[in-house]
Amino acid sequence: TNVGAPAIDQVLLFSGGADSLAGAVQTALVEKRNVALISHRSSPKRTKKVDELAAEIIKRASPRTVQHVAVWATKSEKVGREFTQRSRSFLYSAFATTVASMLGLDRVHFYENGVTSMNMPIAEQVVGGRATRTTHPQTIAGFSRLFSLILDKTFRVETPFLWKTKTEIMRVSKDAGCSDLLAHTVSCSRTVAATKLHTHCGRCSQCIDRRFAALAAGLDDKEDPPEMYKVDLLAGERAPGED
């Protein structure tokens, strides 16, 4: 990818989830900006889906410039398996900041809904180290300060969807005529357990949040297929314990 294309005026993080898809749709198709979509590649399982989504945004945005910059970054198996994904937003932001700096820009955009960003604890014991708040306003402000110090200039990491719910974000894609792409996005936090048939576990908080939002946004079974959830939101059987 030609990262140095002068036409790019906005850099945003693109994970292949419903929020980042809506961000790309809003920026490239609704606001008609020339954008760079920054993705992190950690395993082949997700790479194809993200690439296909990015390619579709590029096609629909034409003749405006949309570039997909995908960066491979993995860790040694010896380090151990980490399921919290706490460092994910920092890694993404670092990639995006690097690209934005190369383009001479002074900010990057992180599209995530405010409910997920705030991530209020569901129980008293789920606080502190057990609460993942990777796009909380305080976290994002910390990123801005850190990157400003590293680059020796004012640099901002912004979250334009902070005041939107998941339902409103689903409607961004739907209203822009891109609801057909939502079925190809993945919101599940348990990506290790994903299969071709069940791309979503249907049990984690992100799956539950997404399915409620899809129903509230009026998406049909083609736009958010029930069969892609291993456990149905309303009628699926859940094992005793954590589920």
Salt bridges, closest charged atoms under 4 A:
ASP9 OD1 - ARG33 NE 3.35
ASP19 OD1 - LYS166 NZ 2.97
GLU31 OE1 - ARG33 NH1 3.92
ASP51 OD1 - ARG41 NH2 2.49
ASP51 OD1 - HIS68 ND1 3.73
GLU56 OE2 - LYS59 NZ 3.51
GLU56 OE2 - ARG60 NE 2.89
ASP106 OD1 - ARG107 NE 3.10
GLU158 OE2 - ARG107 NH1 2.70
GLU158 OE1 - HIS109 NE2 3.07
GLU158 OE2 - ARG156 NE 3.17
ASP180 OD2 - ARG60 NH2 2.65
GLU223 OE2 - LYS174 NZ 3.50
ASP224 OD1 - ARG210 NE 3.08
ASP224 OD2 - ARG211 NH1 2.89
GLU242 OE2 - ARG190 NH2 3.50
ASP243 OD2 - ARG203 NH1 2.63
